[in-house]
Amino acid sequence: METVPALRFAQLARRLGAAARATGLAVPAFRSPPRIAGACRTIRRYPGGAVVSVQLRGRPFEEVAADMVEGVLVANRVSGEAAARLRVALGKAACEEGGAGSEAA
Protein backbone atom coordinates (compact mmCIF):
# COMPACT_ATOMS: atom_id res chain seq x y z
CA MET A 1 0.00 0.00 0.00
CA GLU A 2 1.43 3.34 -1.05
CA THR A 3 1.36 6.28 1.33
CA VAL A 4 0.74 9.83 0.18
CA PRO A 5 3.49 12.23 1.18
CA ALA A 6 2.64 15.81 2.05
CA LEU A 7 4.12 17.16 -1.18
CA ARG A 8 1.92 14.95 -3.34
CA PHE A 9 -1.11 15.93 -1.22
CA ALA A 10 -0.32 19.63 -1.77
CA GLN A 11 0.09 19.13 -5.52
CA LEU A 12 -3.23 17.32 -5.66
CA ALA A 13 -4.92 20.12 -3.69
CA ARG A 14 -3.59 22.71 -6.17
CA ARG A 15 -4.79 20.70 -9.19
CA LEU A 16 -8.23 20.18 -7.67
CA GLY A 17 -8.45 23.85 -6.73
CA ALA A 18 -7.68 24.94 -10.28
CA ALA A 19 -10.19 22.47 -11.72
CA ALA A 20 -12.86 23.51 -9.23
CA ARG A 21 -12.37 27.20 -10.04
CA ALA A 22 -12.52 26.42 -13.77
CA THR A 23 -15.95 24.84 -13.29
CA GLY A 24 -17.23 27.71 -11.14
CA LEU A 25 -16.99 25.93 -7.77
CA ALA A 26 -15.67 27.42 -4.55
CA VAL A 27 -12.36 25.87 -3.53
CA PRO A 28 -12.22 24.51 0.02
CA ALA A 29 -9.02 24.43 2.03
CA PHE A 30 -7.46 20.99 2.46
CA ARG A 31 -5.65 19.65 5.52
CA SER A 32 -4.62 16.40 7.11
CA PRO A 33 -5.42 14.57 9.29
CA PRO A 34 -9.09 14.96 10.27
CA ARG A 35 -9.68 15.97 13.88
CA ILE A 36 -12.08 13.06 14.41
CA ALA A 37 -10.12 9.89 15.20
CA GLY A 38 -10.77 7.12 12.69
CA ALA A 39 -12.42 9.37 10.08
CA CYS A 40 -11.12 9.19 6.52
CA ARG A 41 -12.63 12.55 5.53
CA THR A 42 -14.38 15.36 7.37
CA ILE A 43 -15.64 18.79 6.38
CA ARG A 44 -15.95 21.91 8.49
CA ARG A 45 -17.93 24.85 7.20
CA TYR A 46 -17.10 28.46 7.98
CA PRO A 47 -18.76 31.71 6.89
CA GLY A 48 -16.01 32.25 4.29
CA GLY A 49 -15.71 28.67 2.99
CA ALA A 50 -14.95 25.15 4.10
CA VAL A 51 -12.06 22.94 5.18
CA VAL A 52 -11.85 19.36 3.94
CA SER A 53 -9.65 17.16 6.12
CA VAL A 54 -8.38 13.87 4.70
CA GLN A 55 -6.51 10.97 6.30
CA LEU A 56 -3.29 10.28 4.38
CA ARG A 57 -1.50 7.61 6.41
CA GLY A 58 -2.06 4.02 5.46
CA ARG A 59 -4.23 4.81 2.43
CA PRO A 60 -3.54 4.53 -1.30
CA PHE A 61 -3.32 7.72 -3.33
CA GLU A 62 -6.50 6.88 -5.28
CA GLU A 63 -8.59 6.78 -2.08
CA VAL A 64 -7.14 10.07 -0.86
CA ALA A 65 -7.82 11.69 -4.24
CA ALA A 66 -11.41 10.36 -4.29
CA ASP A 67 -12.02 11.76 -0.80
CA MET A 68 -10.67 15.15 -1.83
CA VAL A 69 -12.90 15.21 -4.94
CA GLU A 70 -15.93 14.28 -2.82
CA GLY A 71 -14.94 16.98 -0.34
CA VAL A 72 -15.06 19.63 -3.08
CA LEU A 73 -18.53 18.45 -4.12
CA VAL A 74 -19.86 18.32 -0.56
CA ALA A 75 -18.38 21.72 0.27
CA ASN A 76 -20.23 23.16 -2.73
CA ARG A 77 -23.44 21.22 -1.98
CA VAL A 78 -23.42 19.67 -5.45
CA SER A 79 -25.59 16.58 -5.95
CA GLY A 80 -27.33 14.50 -8.60
CA GLU A 81 -26.37 14.66 -12.24
CA ALA A 82 -24.20 17.74 -11.74
CA ALA A 83 -22.20 15.89 -9.07
CA ALA A 84 -21.66 12.92 -11.38
CA ARG A 85 -20.45 15.18 -14.19
CA LEU A 86 -18.17 17.23 -11.93
CA ARG A 87 -16.84 14.10 -10.19
CA VAL A 88 -15.51 12.92 -13.57
CA ALA A 89 -13.94 16.30 -14.40
CA LEU A 90 -12.35 16.69 -10.97
CA GLY A 91 -11.21 13.07 -10.98
CA LYS A 92 -9.38 13.64 -14.27
CA ALA A 93 -7.67 16.70 -12.80
CA ALA A 94 -6.69 14.68 -9.72
CA CYS A 95 -5.08 11.98 -11.87
CA GLU A 96 -2.90 14.38 -13.85
CA GLU A 97 0.66 13.85 -12.65
CA GLY A 98 2.19 16.81 -14.44
CA GLY A 99 0.79 20.20 -15.19
CA ALA A 100 1.82 23.77 -15.73
CA GLY A 101 5.01 24.58 -13.91
CA SER A 102 5.87 20.99 -13.03
CA GLU A 103 8.24 20.29 -15.91
CA ALA A 104 11.97 20.21 -15.39
CA ALA A 105 13.88 23.15 -16.85
Contacts in CASP RR format, 6 or more apart in sequence:
PFRMAT RR
TARGET T0000
AUTHOR 0000-0000-0000
METHOD contacts of the structure
MODEL  1
METVPALRFAQLARRLGAAARATGLAVPAFRSPPRIAGACRTIRRYPGGA
VVSVQLRGRPFEEVAADMVEGVLVANRVSGEAAARLRVALGKAACEEGGA
GSEAA
1 58 0 8 1.000
1 59 0 8 1.000
1 60 0 8 1.000
2 60 0 8 1.000
2 61 0 8 1.000
3 56 0 8 1.000
3 57 0 8 1.000
3 58 0 8 1.000
3 59 0 8 1.000
4 56 0 8 1.000
4 59 0 8 1.000
4 60 0 8 1.000
4 61 0 8 1.000
4 64 0 8 1.000
6 32 0 8 1.000
6 56 0 8 1.000
8 61 0 8 1.000
9 30 0 8 1.000
9 32 0 8 1.000
9 54 0 8 1.000
9 56 0 8 1.000
9 64 0 8 1.000
11 102 0 8 1.000
12 64 0 8 1.000
12 65 0 8 1.000
12 68 0 8 1.000
12 94 0 8 1.000
13 30 0 8 1.000
13 68 0 8 1.000
15 93 0 8 1.000
15 94 0 8 1.000
15 96 0 8 1.000
15 99 0 8 1.000
16 27 0 8 1.000
16 30 0 8 1.000
16 68 0 8 1.000
16 69 0 8 1.000
16 72 0 8 1.000
16 90 0 8 1.000
16 93 0 8 1.000
16 94 0 8 1.000
17 27 0 8 1.000
17 72 0 8 1.000
18 93 0 8 1.000
19 89 0 8 1.000
19 90 0 8 1.000
19 91 0 8 1.000
19 92 0 8 1.000
19 93 0 8 1.000
19 94 0 8 1.000
20 26 0 8 1.000
20 27 0 8 1.000
20 72 0 8 1.000
20 76 0 8 1.000
20 90 0 8 1.000
21 27 0 8 1.000
23 86 0 8 1.000
23 89 0 8 1.000
23 90 0 8 1.000
25 72 0 8 1.000
25 76 0 8 1.000
25 78 0 8 1.000
25 86 0 8 1.000
26 49 0 8 1.000
26 50 0 8 1.000
26 75 0 8 1.000
26 76 0 8 1.000
27 72 0 8 1.000
28 43 0 8 1.000
28 49 0 8 1.000
28 50 0 8 1.000
28 51 0 8 1.000
28 52 0 8 1.000
28 71 0 8 1.000
28 72 0 8 1.000
28 75 0 8 1.000
29 49 0 8 1.000
29 50 0 8 1.000
29 51 0 8 1.000
29 52 0 8 1.000
30 51 0 8 1.000
30 52 0 8 1.000
30 53 0 8 1.000
30 54 0 8 1.000
30 68 0 8 1.000
31 51 0 8 1.000
31 52 0 8 1.000
31 53 0 8 1.000
31 54 0 8 1.000
32 53 0 8 1.000
32 54 0 8 1.000
32 55 0 8 1.000
32 56 0 8 1.000
33 53 0 8 1.000
33 54 0 8 1.000
33 55 0 8 1.000
33 56 0 8 1.000
33 57 0 8 1.000
34 40 0 8 1.000
34 41 0 8 1.000
34 42 0 8 1.000
34 53 0 8 1.000
34 54 0 8 1.000
34 55 0 8 1.000
35 42 0 8 1.000
35 53 0 8 1.000
36 42 0 8 1.000
38 55 0 8 1.000
39 53 0 8 1.000
39 55 0 8 1.000
40 54 0 8 1.000
40 55 0 8 1.000
40 59 0 8 1.000
40 63 0 8 1.000
40 67 0 8 1.000
41 52 0 8 1.000
41 53 0 8 1.000
41 54 0 8 1.000
41 55 0 8 1.000
41 67 0 8 1.000
41 68 0 8 1.000
41 70 0 8 1.000
41 71 0 8 1.000
42 52 0 8 1.000
42 53 0 8 1.000
43 50 0 8 1.000
43 51 0 8 1.000
43 52 0 8 1.000
43 53 0 8 1.000
43 71 0 8 1.000
43 74 0 8 1.000
43 75 0 8 1.000
44 50 0 8 1.000
44 51 0 8 1.000
44 53 0 8 1.000
45 75 0 8 1.000
49 75 0 8 1.000
50 75 0 8 1.000
52 67 0 8 1.000
52 68 0 8 1.000
52 71 0 8 1.000
52 72 0 8 1.000
52 74 0 8 1.000
52 75 0 8 1.000
54 64 0 8 1.000
54 67 0 8 1.000
54 68 0 8 1.000
55 64 0 8 1.000
55 67 0 8 1.000
56 64 0 8 1.000
65 91 0 8 1.000
65 94 0 8 1.000
65 95 0 8 1.000
66 91 0 8 1.000
66 94 0 8 1.000
68 94 0 8 1.000
69 87 0 8 1.000
69 90 0 8 1.000
69 91 0 8 1.000
69 94 0 8 1.000
70 87 0 8 1.000
72 86 0 8 1.000
72 90 0 8 1.000
73 79 0 8 1.000
73 83 0 8 1.000
73 86 0 8 1.000
73 87 0 8 1.000
73 90 0 8 1.000
78 86 0 8 1.000
END
